[in-house]
């Protein structure tokens, strides 16, 4: 729980209210996380109303340990740490994390009293503020926080990610790769299938979701979806560590070159 909050607090150093994006403009992975957070709050409220505090604990543990730490926060590391500070992708994730953090500390407050209050205070500028988390209302869930369409598609991609992680683990065991960014993935999928449509729709962000250097989609007369992972070919970017077939003379990929030359970076 504390590690989850520390991760969120640590990525807001340059984020202000005016940097927040409208909910409809958030990236798909951020919409997915916001949808999951809304479900988490609703389930926690039911458990509190029934005095089933053990269920609240399990909900918090799963939300922090799996939904956030193992999936969402893990995926976000690339954009939060390597993209330009004011990029829309980074601002999108900061916006979503800000909303999710507000929900999380309020759900945790009744049973993680001091931790929740400490996180609430630090997010607002310092320790021991008079405006305690324990003086706040229960988090509201506006309808726009839920996006069933985006949620369903990202859920499917995450199930494919599980299969990819199994393939990556075999490469680790063979000592072919160390980190997942040292790999590239090929996905064989039935032509015209629902999976193919989802993969093509989100093709640009697949390497980010799967945390690999490259993803290739192969459509054909395949009955079921299958994945194949191999060691990525090319050179490693000295900044983001992705392995690409072409880099600048100083070892930067085009994306990192754009980030380091952004106007905000030069100020």
N, C-alpha and C positions, 0 to 999 in steps of 0.2 A: 504494500500500500504506500509506504513512504517513498520507495523507489519510483513508483508511478507518478506521484506528486512532484518529486524532485525533477523527473524528466520533463514534465509539463512546465514547471516554474523556470527551469533552466533554458527553455526555448522561447521565453517571452521578453527577453531583455530589450529587444528593439520594437516590441509590438505595442501599439497604442489603439485606443478605441476607434480612431479615424482610419486605421489600417484594416479594419474588419471588412470582409466582403459580404454582400447579401447572400442569404442561404441558397437561393437558386443558382448562384454562381460558384458554389463550392465544387471542387473536383469530385469525381465518383467515389473514391476511397474515403473522402471526408464525409460525403453524404451517407455512405454505409455506416461509418462510425457514429454519426449523429443519430441515425435510425436505431442502431444497437443501444446507444445511450438512452434513448427515449423508452425503449422496451425495458431496459434495466430499471429505470426510475419507476415505471408503472408496476413492475413486479415487486420491487422493494416496498412500494406503498401498500400493496395488498398484504405483504408479509408483516409489515408494521401494524397495519390495522387489525390483523389477526393475532398480534402479539407473538408471532413466530420469529423470534429474533435469530434463531439458528439459521433460518432460511435467508435472512438479511445478510448474515455473515457469509454464507455460501455464495450469494449473489455478488457481494463485493469482491470476494476472493476470486471468483471466476471472471468478473468484469475486469479487474485490475491485472490478474495473472495471465489470462488468455486473450480476451478481446483487445485489451490495450497493449500490454507488454509484449506478448508473443506474436501478435499480428499487427495491429495498427501502428504502434510506436516503432516497431521493427521496420516496417515498410517506410515510415516517414523519415528515418535517419538520413537517407540519401538526399531528399529535397531540403530538409531542414539544415543540414550541415554543408551542402555543396552548391545549392542554387543561389542566385543573387538574393540578397536580403529582402529586396522589395518585389521579388517575382510573385506572380499571381498564385502559383502552386504553393509557395511557402506561406504566403498570406492566407490562403485558403485553409491550410492545415492549422495555422495559428488561430484562425477564427474558430474552427471546429473544436480545437483543444480548449480554448477559452470557455466555450459554452459547456463542453463536457466536464471540465474541471468544476465549473459552478454547480452542475448537477451532482457530481461525485461527492464533493465535500459536504453538501447538504444532506445527502443520503447517509453518509458516514457519521455525521455529527452526533446523533444520539448514542452511538456505541463506541465511536473512536473520538471521544470528546476533545482531547487536547490536540491530537494530530490534525483533525479537521479544522479546528480554530486557528492553529498555527499556519496551515496552508492558506486559509482564507485571508488571514492578516497579511502574509507576505505577498500575496497576489495584489494587494491593495496598497503596498508601499512600505510596510514595516511590521514589526512585532508588537503585540499587545495593543491593537487598535480598539477603540471603544465600540466600533461597529462589529460586534462578534457574529460569527456564523450562527450562533444560537439565538440570535435575534431576527434571523431571516425566515421568510416563508418557505414552504415546500416548493421545490422547483416546478415551474409550469412547463407543459409540453405543447407548444404551438403545433398546429397541423403540418406546417412546412418542415418540421424536423423529421418527419417520416416520408420516405420515398420508396415505396414497395418495388417499383421497377428497377431502380438503381441497386437497391439492396439485394434483390434476387440475382441480378447479374454478377455482382461482386461476390456474393456467396458461392456462385458456381465457379468463378475464377479461383476462389480460395480452396475449393475442393480439388481443383486441378493443381493448385499449389502444393497440396499435401502429396499428390502423386509425384510431383517434381522433386519435392524434398526427399522422398524415398530414393529417387534416382541419384540425387546429389550425395546422399549419405553413402551410397555404394561407391561413388567416386572417391569420397573421403577415406573410406575403409581401404580402398586400393591405393591410397596416397597419390591419386591422380591430381586432386585439388586439395586446397586447404579451405579457404573461404568460398562461399557460394558465388561471389563475384568473379571467381576464376573460371566459371563455367558458362556455357551457352546451351540453350535448350531448343529442341525441335519437337513440335507438337503435331502429331498426325491425327486428322479429324475428318469426318465424313463431309463431303462436299454438299453445301446447302443445308447442313444440319443446324440446329439451334446453337450448339456449341461453337460451330464455325462462325456464325453471325456474331456471337458475343465476343469471340476472340478477335475478329476483324474490327469490331466496334471499338475495342479497348487496346488495339494492337500497339499503339504508341506508349502506353504505360505498363505493358506486360513485364518488361525487364524490371521496372520498379516494384511491382507487386510480387514478382517471383524472386527478386533480389539476385538477379544474374546479369551478366553483361550483354546478352543478346538472346532474342527469342525469334524463332522461325516457325511460321505456320504452314503446314503442308496439307492441302485439301485433296481428297481422293476418294476412292471407293472403300473407305474404311468402315467397318461395322461398329467399332467402338473407338473411343479416343485413347490414344497411347502417347507416351512421352519418351524422349531419349535425350540424355544429358551427356555432354562431352566437355573436354577442356577447351576453353575459349581460345581462339586464334587471334594473334595480334600483340599489341603492346599495352602495358598498363598505364593509364593516366596517373600522373604523379599526385593529383589532387583528389579525385573521386575514387580512384582505384578500379574503375571499370576497364575492361580489356577491349580495345577496339583495333580495327585493322589499319586505321590511319590517325595519327596524332600530329599536332603542331611540332615545330622544331624544338620547342622547349618542353615537350612531353605533356602538353595539355590537350584534352579533348575539346571540340568546339563548344560544348555546353559550359565547361569550366572556363574557357577563354571568355565567353560572354559574361560569366559571373564576375570574374576578376576585373573586367573592364567596364562593369556597370557604373553609371554615374554615382550611385550611392557609395560604392566601394572606393571611388577616387576622392570622395570628400574627406 
